C-alpha cells in the first residue's frame, strides 16, 4: 500500500472544473476541495462527487471551517449551525474530513479549556454523521498558533473524531518539528505540505524548509493518510493549471524519494512504491546544441574558431555541425527553427551522460516529462531525449556512439586553447516559468539544489538558482527577473551561456586573444575595486586586468571567469577555472558582466559595420507609421533594423491619432520600457509649431518629455508671416531647449510662411543660437525650389539629421495638394522624381537618415510594422547602404 498523493484546489488557477481536470491529468489520487472553489462552481456538491469519482479522485478533505472554538456561547451556537450546514456538504461530497483552522476571530478568548470543550462538542456532532474534525494550528491564529498547543487542546478534548491537521508551512515557520513523533498516528488526521522561499509558499524542494525531516517525523507516528499539497502562490494561481499540477506531482514524488532515504524500513517501503525509479548517475554535459541560421551561424562559428574549437564533423542526414575541443563539444543546428527570430542563436538541446539512459527515460516518464520522438535514418544512433519546460531537448547518452552519425569535416586547422569540457549551462526563464524549470531539472535529472540567490543587477533584481548532480559533473543555473515584465535587459532578451572549463584561465585567455576571440571588455573600475577588497598578488591582478578576467573567492576556493560578447542576440560563451573546492558561479561579478554586455550590444546595434564607409544610422519617423503607438513604433523600429525613432508628441491635424506622452505617465513608462528593452533611441520629437497666436512657453512640458525620452532634437515649424516675431520666438524656444540638451531643427514646408531654405537660413542667422539647426526634408526641399548650391555653402553644424523620402514627379499646384502628398502619398527613395542622391550628397557626411515616408494606401494593406520594414529595405537598396545583419 502506498501513500495517497493529494492536492488542494487552492493551489491552481481556473474554475473547479479546470482544476479537477488538471489534478487528474497530473495523476493525483486525491483532492482537497476548498470552500471558495465550491462556492463559485456551477456544479452541485453531488455533481462534484461524481466528477471526482469519474476521474479517479477521492475527496480527502473539505476546508476550511474558521473561527469556531474558544468563543462566547451565543457565537458558538451560531458556529454550530454553520458547522451543521457544512456537514451537509461533506455528506454530499462524500468526504469524511473537515479541516478546522485555529481561530483568528476577535470574539475568541485565550482559554484552552473552553477551546477543548467546544471542539469536543463539534467533534461529537460530526461523529454522529460519520465525519471527523482535523484541527489545524495556523501561524496567524489569535491564540493557538503552534502544533504542541493544538495537540494539548485535542488531547484535552478527548474525542475520537477530533485529531490534528499539520501543515508544514505553519509548523516549520515556528519551530522544531521533532515533537511531532510524540503524537499518536491515529490522532494525525491530515498532512499538508508546502515549502517556503522569501516568505512565499513554494512546492516542496524549491524553498528552504527541511521537508524530508518534517515528513519523516510525521510518518514516524504511523500516519497513514494522504500526503497533500497546500501551496497558495500567486504565480501558480495564474499559471496553466495543468502545468502547475504536474509541477506539484513532481515535487511530491521527489519529496517521497528524499524522505525514503532517512525513514524506517516500513515507512520507506510505502514511500518507494510510488516514488520514481532512482536517478542514474550522471557523467557530465556531453554536448550543447545551438539553433542558428545563415546570419547567426557564421558569427558563432567564427567565435568557436577563435576559442580554439575545430569543426570536426557534419551530420549525415541533418544540417548540423560538430565543433570540438577536448571534452567540450558544441553542435550548430542550421535547421529552420520556427520559434526563433532570424539572426538569433539559442540553446535548443543539451546532452548529459547517464549511466542508464533507459532508466533516466523511465524516471522522466514517471515524473510526467514528455519523451521526445526522434526521426533517424537507418544506422544512426538511437538517442533518448526528453523535453524541458521551455522546449529544450535533453538527450541522455551513455557512450559516444552518437559521434558515428557525423562524417569528418575538412581537416581541422584550429589549435586548442586549454578547454577541457563544459562546466555549466546558464538559462533564463520568465518568473512565471522559473519554478517549473527548476523542478524539472531537480526532479527529472535528480540534481541537487544549490539554493537560490538574489543579485542587485543594473536592470533590477535577478534571481539565480543552481543545481548539480551529487558528483558535481552536471551543473545547470537558471535566472529570472522576478520584478520585471518584458525583456530581461536592454537589448539582450533572455540571455543564455555555455561555460567551458579550463585549468588555466589566464593562459586560455591569452591564447584566445591571439586568435581574435571577441572577449568581453571589463571596466578598469572593477579591478581597482577588486584590489581594494581582496589584496591580490599584483602580478595576478595585472593578468586579470589585461585579459578581462573576473575573479571571485570564498572560503572553499577561487573562481576565474571571462566571457565573449553576445553572439546572435542572446547567447555567449564563458571560460571558467575552479580552484580548490569552489562550487559557486561568481555571482558578485554578475552586475559587472551584465553592464558590459549591454554596452557592447548597444555599440553593435548602433554601428554594426564600423569599417563600412557606406553605413548610415536610420531613424523611423512617426509619420511613416502614425497608426502605431510610441511603444509599437519602437518595436517596429527594432524588428526592422533602425537605430532611432522620431516620436510625434503633438497632434498636427484634428484627424490624426494623438499620443500624449507629455501628459500620460503610463504611456511614457511603457515607451521608455520598450526603448530600454530594444536599445532603440529617440532621435527627435515633433512638432513645435509656433503660429502667431502661440507662446513658446506653452511648449515647456513638450520639451521636458523629449528630454525624459532621451531625444536629441526638436522639429520646429514657424507658420508666422511676421519675420521679427518668429525670429524672437524661435530664439526663445532654442533657449528653453538648450539646458535639456536639445537642438531645435527648423523645417520649411513650402506651404507655410517659412517656405524655403532661404527663409530658414534668415531665421537661424537672426536668432543666433548655438543649438539652432535646419532640418532638410527631401520633399520640402524639392517642392520649395531651394538651391543645392546654397545648401552646400551652409555651416555643417546646422545639420543634425535629414528626412528622407521620394515623391511623384508631378508637383501639385495647390497647397491642399502639396499637403496631401506630404502626409499621405510619399514614395520610397528611387520611386519618384526627387533628386535623392543629389540633395543628400550636399549635406555633411554621417548624418542620420530619418525615413518619413507616409503611404496611406500601402499602410492599410500591409500594416505599419511591415511598411516600416519595407521603407528601410527600399532606402538601403537605393542608397547602396550596407544591410544590417542583426547578428552579434
C-alpha positions in Angstrom: 0.0 0.0 0.0 1.3 3.4 -0.9 0.6 6.9 0.5 -2.2 8.7 -1.4 -1.0 11.9 -3.1 -3.4 14.7 -2.9 -3.6 18.5 -3.7 -5.7 21.3 -2.5 -7.7 23.1 -5.3 -6.4 26.4 -3.9 -3.0 25.6 -5.5 -4.3 26.0 -9.0 -5.8 28.6 -11.3 -9.2 28.4 -13.0 -12.6 27.1 -12.1 -13.2 24.0 -10.1 -13.9 22.1 -13.3 -10.5 23.2 -14.7 -8.7 22.3 -11.5 -10.1 18.8 -11.3 -9.2 18.0 -14.9 -5.7 19.3 -14.2 -5.3 17.3 -11.0 -6.4 14.1 -12.6 -4.1 14.7 -15.6 -1.2 15.0 -13.2 -2.1 11.6 -11.7 -3.1 12.7 -8.3 -5.4 10.2 -6.5 -6.9 12.7 -4.1 -8.1 16.3 -3.8 -8.9 18.8 -1.0 -11.9 20.9 -2.0 -11.5 24.4 -0.8 -14.7 26.3 0.1 -14.2 29.2 -2.4 -13.9 26.8 -5.3 -17.1 25.0 -4.4 -19.0 28.3 -3.9 -18.1 29.6 -7.3 -18.8 26.3 -9.1 -21.9 25.8 -11.1 -21.8 22.1 -10.2 -23.8 20.8 -7.2 -21.8 19.0 -4.4 -23.3 15.7 -5.7 -22.1 16.5 -9.2 -18.6 17.4 -7.9 -18.5 14.0 -6.1 -19.5 12.3 -9.4 -16.9 14.1 -11.4 -14.2 13.3 -9.0 -15.1 9.7 -9.0 -15.2 9.7 -12.8 -11.6 11.0 -12.8 -10.4 8.5 -10.1 -10.1 11.1 -7.4 -11.1 10.8 -3.8 -12.1 13.9 -1.9 -9.8 13.7 1.0 -10.9 16.8 2.9 -13.1 19.9 2.7 -11.7 23.2 4.1 -11.8 25.4 6.0 -14.3 25.9 8.7 -12.9 29.0 10.5 -13.3 30.8 13.9 -15.2 28.0 15.7 -13.6 27.5 19.1 -12.9 29.4 22.3 -15.8 31.9 21.7 -18.8 33.1 23.8 -21.8 30.8 24.0 -24.0 32.8 21.6 -21.3 32.9 19.0 -20.6 29.2 19.4 -24.3 28.4 18.9 -24.1 30.2 15.5 -21.0 28.4 14.7 -22.6 25.0 15.3 -25.4 25.9 12.9 -22.8 26.9 10.4 -21.0 23.6 11.0 -24.2 21.6 10.5 -24.7 23.1 7.1 -21.0 22.3 6.3 -21.6 18.7 7.4 -24.4 18.5 4.9 -21.9 19.5 2.2 -19.4 16.9 3.3 -22.1 14.1 3.1 -23.0 15.2 -0.4 -19.3 15.4 -1.4 -18.6 12.0 0.0 -15.7 13.1 2.2 -15.3 12.4 5.9 -12.8 15.0 7.0 -13.4 18.7 7.7 -10.4 21.0 8.3 -11.0 23.5 11.1 -8.3 26.2 11.4 -7.5 27.8 14.7 -9.5 30.9 15.3 -8.4 34.4 14.3 -11.7 35.9 15.4 -11.8 38.9 17.6 -14.5 37.0 19.6 -12.0 34.3 20.6 -10.6 34.2 24.1 -7.3 32.8 25.3 -8.8 29.7 27.1 -7.6 26.3 26.1 -10.2 24.6 28.3 -13.0 26.4 26.5 -11.4 25.6 23.1 -11.2 21.9 24.1 -14.8 21.8 25.3 -16.2 23.4 22.2 -14.1 21.3 19.8 -15.4 18.2 21.7 -18.9 19.3 21.1 -18.2 19.9 17.4 -16.5 16.6 17.0 -19.4 14.8 18.7 -21.8 16.3 16.2 -19.5 15.3 13.4 -19.2 11.8 14.6 -23.0 11.4 14.7 -22.8 11.8 10.9 -19.8 9.6 10.4 -17.4 12.6 10.0 -14.3 13.8 11.7 -12.6 17.1 12.5 -9.0 17.8 11.7 -7.9 20.8 13.9 -5.1 22.9 12.2 -3.0 25.4 14.1 -2.1 28.3 11.9 0.6 30.9 12.3 -1.8 33.8 12.2 -4.2 32.2 14.8 -5.2 34.6 17.5 -4.2 32.4 20.4 -3.5 28.9 19.0 -0.5 29.1 16.6 1.7 26.1 17.3 1.1 22.3 17.0 2.2 21.5 20.6 -0.6 23.8 21.9 -3.1 22.4 19.4 -2.2 18.9 20.4 -2.8 19.7 24.1 -6.2 21.1 23.2 -7.1 18.0 21.1 -5.8 15.7 23.8 -7.8 17.6 26.5 -11.0 17.4 24.3 -10.6 13.6 24.2 -12.9 12.8 21.4 -12.1 10.0 18.8 -13.5 12.1 15.9 -11.1 15.0 16.7 -7.5 15.0 15.5 -4.9 17.2 14.1 -4.1 18.6 10.7 -0.4 19.6 10.4 0.7 22.0 7.7 4.4 22.0 7.2 4.3 25.8 6.4 2.8 26.6 9.8 4.9 24.1 11.7 8.3 24.8 10.2 7.9 28.5 10.2 7.6 28.4 14.0 10.0 25.8 15.4 11.3 22.3 15.7 9.0 19.5 14.2 10.7 16.7 16.2 8.0 16.7 18.9 5.5 15.5 16.2 6.7 12.0 16.9 5.1 12.1 20.3 1.6 12.4 18.6 -0.1 9.1 18.1 -0.5 8.4 14.4 -4.3 7.8 14.8 -4.7 11.4 16.0 -2.9 12.8 13.0 -5.9 13.1 10.6 -4.4 15.1 7.7 -1.0 16.3 6.5 -0.4 19.3 4.3 2.9 20.1 2.6 4.5 23.3 1.4 7.9 24.8 1.2 9.0 28.4 1.9 11.0 30.8 -0.2 11.2 34.5 0.5 8.0 34.4 2.7 6.0 32.7 -0.1 4.8 29.2 -0.2 6.5 27.0 -2.9 6.2 23.4 -4.0 8.4 21.1 -2.0 12.1 21.3 -2.9 12.0 24.9 -4.1 12.4 26.5 -0.7 14.5 26.3 2.5 12.3 24.1 4.7 13.6 20.7 5.7 10.5 18.9 4.3 12.1 15.4 4.3 12.7 15.9 8.0 9.2 17.1 8.7 7.6 14.3 6.6 9.8 11.7 8.3 8.7 12.8 11.8 5.0 12.8 10.7 5.2 9.3 9.0 7.2 8.1 12.0 4.0 8.4 14.1 2.3 5.8 12.0 0.3 8.3 10.0 -1.3 6.6 7.0 -3.4 9.3 5.5 -2.9 11.3 2.3 0.2 13.5 1.6 -1.5 16.7 0.4 -0.1 19.8 -1.2 -1.4 23.2 0.0 0.7 25.8 -1.8 -1.1 29.1 -2.2 1.2 31.1 -4.5 0.2 33.9 -6.8 2.4 32.7 -9.7 0.9 29.2 -9.6 -2.6 30.6 -9.3 -2.1 32.4 -12.6 -0.3 29.6 -14.5 -1.8 26.9 -16.7 -3.4 24.6 -14.1 -2.1 21.5 -15.8 1.5 22.7 -15.7 1.2 23.7 -12.1 -0.4 20.4 -11.1 2.3 18.5 -12.9 4.9 20.6 -11.0 3.1 19.7 -7.8 3.2 16.0 -8.6 6.9 16.1 -9.4 7.6 17.9 -6.2 5.7 15.3 -4.1 7.4 12.4 -5.8 10.8 13.9 -5.3 10.0 14.6 -1.7 9.0 11.0 -1.2 12.3 9.9 -2.7 14.3 12.2 -0.5 12.4 11.2 2.7 12.7 7.5 2.0 16.5 7.7 2.4 16.2 8.5 6.1 13.0 6.8 7.3 12.5 3.3 8.9 12.1 0.3 6.6 8.3 0.0 7.0 7.7 3.7 6.0 10.4 3.6 3.4 8.7 0.7 1.6 5.4 2.6 1.4 7.2 5.7 0.1 9.3 3.9 -2.6 6.2 2.1 -4.0 5.1 5.4 -5.6 8.5 7.0 -5.9 10.1 7.2 -9.4 13.0 4.9 -10.3 16.2 6.3 -8.8 18.1 8.8 -10.9 21.0 7.1 -12.6 24.5 8.6 -12.1 25.4 11.4 -14.5 28.8 11.8 -16.0 28.8 15.3 -17.3 27.4 17.5 -20.1 28.3 15.7 -23.4 27.3 18.5 -25.8 25.3 21.6 -26.1 23.3 22.2 -29.3 22.7 25.7 -30.6 20.0 26.7 -33.1 21.4 29.1 -35.6 20.7 30.3 -39.1 22.6 31.7 -42.1 23.1 35.0 -40.2 23.9 33.9 -36.7 25.6 30.6 -37.6 28.8 32.2 -39.1 29.1 34.6 -36.2 29.1 31.7 -33.7 31.4 29.6 -35.9 33.9 32.4 -36.0 33.8 32.7 -32.2 34.2 29.0 -31.7 37.3 29.0 -34.0 38.7 31.9 -32.0 38.1 30.0 -28.8 40.2 27.1 -30.2 37.4 24.8 -31.3 37.8 22.7 -34.5 34.9 22.0 -36.9 35.3 18.2 -36.8 32.1 16.8 -38.2 28.9 17.1 -40.4 25.8 15.2 -39.6 25.0 12.5 -42.1 21.3 13.5 -42.6 20.8 16.8 -40.8 22.2 20.3 -41.3 24.2 20.1 -38.0 27.9 20.8 -37.5 30.1 19.3 -34.7 32.7 21.5 -33.1 35.1 20.1 -30.6 38.0 20.9 -28.2 39.0 18.1 -25.9 35.8 17.2 -24.0 34.0 20.4 -24.9 31.5 19.9 -27.7 29.1 22.2 -29.4 26.6 21.4 -32.2 25.4 24.1 -34.6 22.0 23.2 -35.9 21.1 25.1 -39.1 17.6 23.6 -39.5 14.8 26.1 -39.6 13.6 27.0 -36.1 10.1 28.4 -36.3 10.1 29.8 -32.8 13.5 31.6 -33.1 13.7 35.1 -34.6 16.0 35.5 -37.6 19.6 36.2 -36.7 19.2 34.7 -33.2 21.2 32.0 -31.6 19.6 29.9 -28.8 20.3 26.7 -26.9 17.9 24.1 -28.3 19.3 20.9 -26.8 21.8 19.5 -24.4 23.1 16.0 -23.8 24.1 14.6 -20.4 25.9 11.3 -19.9 23.7 8.9 -18.0 24.8 5.5 -16.5 21.4 4.2 -17.6 19.7 6.2 -20.3 16.7 3.8 -20.3 16.4 4.3 -16.5 16.6 8.1 -16.9 13.9 7.9 -19.5 11.6 5.8 -17.3 12.1 8.3 -14.5 11.2 11.2 -16.8 8.0 9.4 -17.8 7.1 8.8 -14.2 7.6 12.4 -13.5 5.4 13.4 -16.4 8.2 14.8 -18.6 7.4 14.1 -22.3 9.8 11.8 -24.1 10.5 13.2 -27.5 10.1 11.2 -30.7 13.2 11.4 -32.8 13.4 10.8 -36.6 16.6 9.0 -37.6 17.9 7.4 -40.6 19.0 3.7 -40.8 22.3 3.2 -39.0 22.1 6.4 -36.9 22.3 6.3 -33.1 19.1 5.8 -31.2 19.2 8.6 -28.6 16.7 9.0 -25.9 15.6 12.6 -25.2 13.0 14.4 -23.0 11.5 17.9 -23.2 12.3 20.5 -20.7 9.5 23.0 -19.9 10.9 25.6 -22.3 11.1 23.0 -25.1 14.8 22.4 -24.9 15.6 18.8 -25.7 17.6 16.9 -23.0 19.4 13.9 -24.6 20.5 11.0 -22.3 23.6 9.1 -23.6 26.0 6.6 -22.1 28.5 6.2 -24.9 30.0 8.1 -27.8 28.2 6.0 -30.4 26.3 9.2 -31.4 29.6 10.5 -32.9 29.3 8.0 -35.7 26.4 10.0 -37.0 28.9 12.7 -38.1 31.1 12.5 -41.1 34.5 14.0 -40.8 34.7 17.7 -41.8 37.6 19.3 -43.5 40.9 18.7 -41.7 40.7 21.0 -38.6 43.1 23.8 -38.6 42.3 25.1 -35.1 44.7 24.6 -32.2 43.3 24.1 -28.7 43.3 26.9 -26.1 43.2 24.7 -23.0 39.5 24.0 -22.8 38.8 20.5 -21.3 35.0 20.3 -21.1 31.7 22.0 -20.3 31.4 23.3 -16.8 27.8 24.5 -16.8 24.9 25.9 -18.7 23.1 29.0 -17.8 19.5 29.6 -18.9 17.0 32.4 -18.4 13.2 31.9 -17.8 10.4 34.3 -17.1 9.3 34.4 -13.4 6.2 32.5 -14.4 8.2 29.6 -15.7 11.1 29.7 -13.3 9.8 27.2 -10.7 8.6 24.8 -13.3 12.1 24.7 -14.9 13.8 24.4 -11.5 11.5 21.4 -10.6 12.2 19.8 -13.9 16.0 19.8 -13.6 16.0 18.9 -9.9 13.5 16.1 -10.1 13.8 14.6 -13.6 17.6 14.6 -13.7 18.0 14.1 -10.0 20.1 17.2 -9.5 20.6 18.7 -6.0 19.6 22.2 -5.5 22.4 24.6 -4.6 19.9 27.1 -3.4 18.9 30.4 -5.0 20.4 33.9 -4.6 19.3 37.4 -5.4 21.7 39.7 -7.3 21.3 43.5 -7.5 21.8 43.9 -11.2 21.9 47.1 -13.3 18.4 46.5 -14.6 16.7 45.3 -11.4 16.8 42.2 -9.1 18.0 39.0 -10.7 17.2 35.7 -9.0 19.5 32.8 -9.8 19.1 29.1 -8.9 21.7 26.5 -9.3 21.7 22.7 -9.2 24.2 19.9 -9.7 24.4 16.2 -9.6 25.9 14.6 -6.5 29.3 14.2 -8.1 29.4 17.8 -9.4 29.7 16.8 -13.1 26.4 18.3 -14.4 25.7 21.9 -13.5 22.7 24.0 -14.5 21.9 27.5 -13.5 18.5 29.3 -14.0 18.0 33.0 -13.9 14.9 35.2 -13.8 13.9 38.8 -13.2 11.2 38.4 -10.6 10.0 42.0 -10.6 10.4 42.8 -14.3 7.9 42.2 -17.1 9.2 42.1 -20.7 12.7 41.6 -21.9 15.4 40.6 -19.5 17.6 43.7 -20.0 18.0 46.4 -22.6 19.0 44.9 -25.9 19.6 41.4 -24.5 16.4 39.2 -24.4 16.7 36.2 -22.1 20.4 35.6 -22.3 21.9 32.1 -22.2 25.5 31.0 -22.0 27.7 27.9 -22.1 30.7 27.9 -19.7 33.7 25.9 -20.7 36.2 24.6 -18.2 39.9 25.2 -18.2 42.8 24.5 -15.8 44.5 27.8 -16.6 42.1 30.7 -17.4 44.9 33.2 -17.9 46.7 31.0 -20.5 43.4 30.3 -22.2 42.5 34.0 -22.4 46.0 34.8 -23.8 45.7 32.1 -26.5 42.2 33.2 -27.4 43.1 36.8 -27.7 45.9 35.8 -30.1 43.2 34.0 -32.2 41.0 37.2 -32.2 38.3 35.9 -29.8 35.6 38.5 -29.1 36.3 38.7 -25.3 34.1 41.0 -23.4 36.0 44.0 -22.1 35.7 44.6 -18.3 35.9 48.2 -17.0 39.1 49.2 -15.1 37.0 50.3 -12.1 36.2 46.6 -11.4 39.9 45.8 -11.0 40.5 48.8 -8.7 37.7 47.6 -6.5 39.0 44.0 -6.7 42.4 45.2 -5.5 40.8 47.1 -2.6 38.6 44.2 -1.5 40.9 41.2 -1.9 44.5 42.5 -1.9 45.5 40.1 -4.7 49.1 39.4 -5.8 50.0 42.3 -8.1 51.1 40.0 -10.9 47.8 38.1 -10.8 45.8 41.3 -10.7 47.7 42.6 -13.7 47.0 39.4 -15.7 43.3 39.6 -14.7 43.1 43.2 -15.9 44.9 42.7 -19.2 42.7 39.7 -20.2 39.4 41.0 -18.8 39.1 38.1 -16.4 36.7 38.3 -13.5 37.6 36.8 -10.1 35.7 35.5 -7.1 36.9 33.9 -3.9 35.2 32.3 -0.9 36.3 30.0 2.0 36.4 27.0 -0.3 38.5 28.3 -3.2 38.6 30.8 -6.1 36.9 31.2 -9.5 38.4 32.9 -12.6 36.0 33.5 -15.4 35.8 35.5 -18.6 33.2 35.9 -21.4 32.7 36.5 -25.0 30.5 39.3 -26.4 26.9 38.4 -27.4 26.7 36.1 -30.4 23.4 36.1 -32.2 21.5 38.4 -29.8 21.3 36.2 -26.7 24.0 33.6 -26.4 27.5 34.0 -25.3 30.4 31.7 -24.1 32.2 31.7 -20.8 35.6 30.2 -19.8 35.9 29.3 -16.1 38.6 27.9 -13.8 37.7 26.5 -10.4 40.4 26.5 -7.8 40.3 24.1 -4.8 36.7 23.3 -3.9 34.9 26.4 -5.2 31.4 25.4 -6.3 29.7 28.7 -7.0 29.4 30.8 -10.2 31.0 34.2 -9.5 27.7 35.8 -8.5 29.2 39.1 -7.2 30.6 39.8 -10.6 27.3 39.3 -12.5 26.3 43.0 -12.5 29.7 43.9 -14.0 29.3 41.4 -16.7 25.7 42.4 -17.4 26.6 46.0 -17.8 29.5 45.3 -20.0 27.3 43.0 -22.2 24.7 45.7 -22.6 27.3 48.3 -23.5 28.8 46.1 -26.2 25.5 45.0 -27.5 24.3 48.6 -27.9 27.5 49.6 -29.6 26.9 46.8 -32.1 23.3 47.8 -32.7 24.4 51.4 -33.3 27.4 50.6 -35.5 27.2 47.1 -36.8 29.7 47.8 -39.6 32.3 50.3 -38.3 34.6 49.7 -41.2 31.8 50.1 -43.8 32.0 53.7 -45.3 28.5 53.4 -46.7 26.9 52.7 -43.4 24.3 55.2 -42.1 22.2 55.2 -39.0 18.4 55.2 -39.8 15.5 56.5 -37.8 11.9 55.7 -38.2 9.9 58.9 -38.3 6.5 58.6 -36.6 4.6 59.9 -39.6 5.8 56.9 -41.6 3.6 54.7 -39.3 1.4 57.1 -37.4 -1.1 54.4 -36.6 1.5 52.8 -34.3 1.6 54.0 -30.7 5.0 55.0 -29.4 5.8 51.6 -27.8 4.6 49.8 -31.0 6.8 52.2 -33.1 9.8 51.4 -31.0 9.2 47.6 -31.5 8.7 48.1 -35.2 12.0 50.0 -35.5 13.9 47.3 -33.6 12.5 44.5 -35.7 13.2 46.3 -38.9 16.8 47.3 -38.1 16.5 51.0 -37.3 18.7 52.7 -34.7 16.3 55.5 -33.8 12.7 56.6 -33.8 11.2 60.1 -34.1 8.1 60.5 -31.9 5.2 62.8 -32.6 4.1 64.2 -29.2 1.6 66.8 -30.5 -1.3 66.5 -32.8 -0.8 68.3 -36.1 -4.2 67.8 -37.5 -7.5 67.0 -35.8 -7.9 63.7 -37.7 -4.6 62.1 -36.8 -4.1 59.9 -33.7 -2.7 61.6 -30.7 -0.1 60.1 -28.3 0.1 62.5 -25.3 3.5 61.3 -24.0 4.0 64.7 -22.2 0.8 64.2 -20.1 0.2 60.4 -20.0 2.6 58.9 -17.4 1.5 55.3 -18.3 2.3 55.8 -22.0 5.6 57.4 -21.1 6.5 54.5 -18.8 5.6 51.8 -21.5 7.5 53.7 -24.2 10.6 54.1 -22.0 10.4 50.4 -21.2 10.4 49.4 -24.9 13.3 51.8 -25.6 15.3 50.2 -22.8 14.4 46.7 -23.8 15.2 47.1 -27.5 18.2 49.5 -27.4 16.3 51.9 -29.8 16.9 55.6 -29.1 14.8 58.7 -29.7 16.4 60.9 -32.4 13.8 63.6 -32.4 10.4 64.8 -31.2 7.8 66.8 -33.1 6.2 69.1 -33.6 7.0 72.5 -32.1 4.7 74.6 -34.4 4.7 78.2 -33.4 2.0 80.3 -35.2 1.2 84.0 -34.5 -1.1 83.0 -31.6 1.3 80.5 -29.9 3.5 81.1 -26.9 6.8 79.1 -26.8 6.4 78.9 -23.0 3.5 76.5 -23.6 5.9 74.0 -25.1 7.9 73.5 -21.8 6.2 70.2 -20.9 6.7 69.0 -24.5 10.4 69.8 -24.3 10.7 68.1 -20.8 9.1 65.0 -22.2 11.6 64.9 -25.1 14.4 65.2 -22.6 12.9 62.3 -20.5 12.8 60.2 -23.6 16.5 60.9 -24.3 15.7 62.8 -27.5 18.4 64.8 -29.2 16.5 67.1 -31.5 13.2 69.0 -31.7 11.5 69.6 -35.1 10.1 73.1 -35.3 7.9 75.0 -37.9 7.2 78.7 -38.0 4.0 79.4 -39.9 4.1 83.1 -39.0 4.3 86.0 -41.5 6.0 88.3 -39.1 9.7 87.8 -39.6 10.9 89.6 -36.4 8.4 87.9 -34.2 9.2 84.4 -35.4 12.9 85.0 -35.0 12.3 86.1 -31.4 10.1 83.1 -30.7 12.4 80.7 -32.4 15.3 82.0 -30.3 13.2 81.7 -27.2 12.5 78.1 -28.0 16.2 77.4 -28.5 17.0 78.9 -25.2 14.4 76.7 -23.5 15.7 73.6 -25.2 19.4 74.2 -24.7 19.6 73.2 -20.9 17.8 70.0 -21.8 20.4 69.0 -24.4 18.1 69.5 -27.3 18.7 71.2 -30.7 15.8 72.9 -32.4 15.8 72.0 -36.1 13.7 74.2 -38.3 11.7 72.6 -41.0 10.4 74.6 -44.0 7.3 73.1 -45.7 6.6 75.0 -48.9 3.0 75.9 -48.0 4.0 77.7 -44.7 5.2 81.2 -44.1 8.7 79.9 -43.8 8.6 78.2 -47.2 12.1 77.5 -48.3 15.8 77.1 -47.4 16.5 80.9 -47.8 13.8 81.8 -45.3 15.0 79.2 -42.8 18.6 80.5 -43.1 17.4 84.0 -42.3 15.7 82.8 -39.2 18.8 80.9 -37.9 21.1 83.8 -38.6 18.7 86.2 -36.9 18.3 84.0 -33.8 22.0 83.2 -33.5 21.5 80.3 -31.1 24.2 77.6 -30.6 21.6 74.8 -30.6 19.8 76.0 -33.7 19.5 73.8 -36.8 17.9 73.2 -40.1 16.1 70.0 -41.0 16.3 69.1 -44.7 13.2 67.1 -45.6 13.8 66.0 -49.2 10.2 66.5 -50.1 10.0 70.1 -48.7 13.4 71.0 -50.2 12.4 69.7 -53.7 8.9 71.3 -53.6 10.3 74.7 -52.4 12.7 75.0 -55.3 15.6 75.6 -52.9 19.1 75.6 -54.3 21.7 72.8 -53.9 24.5 75.3 -54.3 23.1 77.4 -51.4 22.8 74.2 -49.4 26.4 73.3 -49.8 27.5 76.7 -48.5 25.8 76.5 -45.1 27.7 75.7 -41.8 27.9 71.9 -41.2 27.0 72.3 -37.6 23.5 73.5 -38.5 22.6 70.0 -39.8 21.8 67.1 -37.4 19.7 64.7 -39.4 17.7 64.6 -42.6 14.2 63.4 -43.6 14.5 61.0 -46.5 11.7 60.1 -48.9 10.7 60.4 -52.6 7.5 61.8 -54.2 5.8 61.7 -57.6 7.5 63.8 -60.3 4.3 66.0 -60.9 4.2 68.8 -58.3 0.7 69.7 -57.1 -0.3 73.2 -58.0 -2.3 73.9 -54.8 -1.4 74.0 -51.1 -4.0 71.3 -50.5 -2.3 69.0 -53.0 1.1 69.7 -51.5 -0.1 68.9 -48.0 -1.9 65.8 -49.1 1.2 64.4 -50.8 3.4 65.2 -47.7 1.1 63.5 -45.3 -0.3 60.5 -47.3 1.4 59.9 -50.6 5.2 59.9 -50.3 7.2 57.2 -52.1 10.3 55.1 -51.3 13.6 56.6 -52.5 14.1 55.9 -56.2 10.4 55.5 -57.0 9.7 59.2 -57.7 11.2 62.4 -59.1 13.2 63.8 -56.2 17.0 64.0 -56.7 17.6 61.9 -53.6 21.3 61.4 -54.1 21.9 65.0 -55.1 20.3 66.5 -52.0 21.9 64.0 -49.6 25.2 64.5 -51.2 25.1 68.2 -50.5 24.7 67.6 -46.8 27.6 66.9 -44.3 28.6 63.3 -44.2 27.5 60.9 -41.5 24.1 62.4 -40.7 21.3 60.0 -39.5 18.6 59.5 -42.2 15.1 59.7 -40.7 12.7 57.9 -43.1 9.5 60.0 -43.2 7.5 58.2 -45.9 3.8 58.1 -45.1 1.9 56.0 -47.7 -1.7 55.6 -46.5 -2.8 53.0 -49.1 0.2 50.8 -48.5 0.0 51.0 -44.7 -3.7 50.0 -45.0 -2.7 47.0 -47.0 0.4 45.7 -45.1 0.2 47.4 -41.7 2.5 49.9 -40.0 5.3 47.5 -39.0 5.7 45.9 -42.4 5.6 49.3 -44.1 8.4 50.4 -41.8 10.5 47.4 -42.8 9.8 47.9 -46.5 10.8 51.6 -46.2 14.2 50.7 -44.7 14.9 47.9 -47.2 14.0 50.1 -50.2 16.0 53.1 -48.9 19.1 50.9 -48.3 18.8 49.4 -51.7 18.5 52.8 -53.5 21.3 54.4 -51.5 23.6 51.4 -51.7 24.0 51.2 -47.9 25.2 48.0 -46.3 22.5 45.9 -44.9 22.3 45.4 -41.1 22.7 41.7 -40.3 21.3 41.7 -36.8 24.0 39.2 -35.7 26.5 39.7 -33.0 
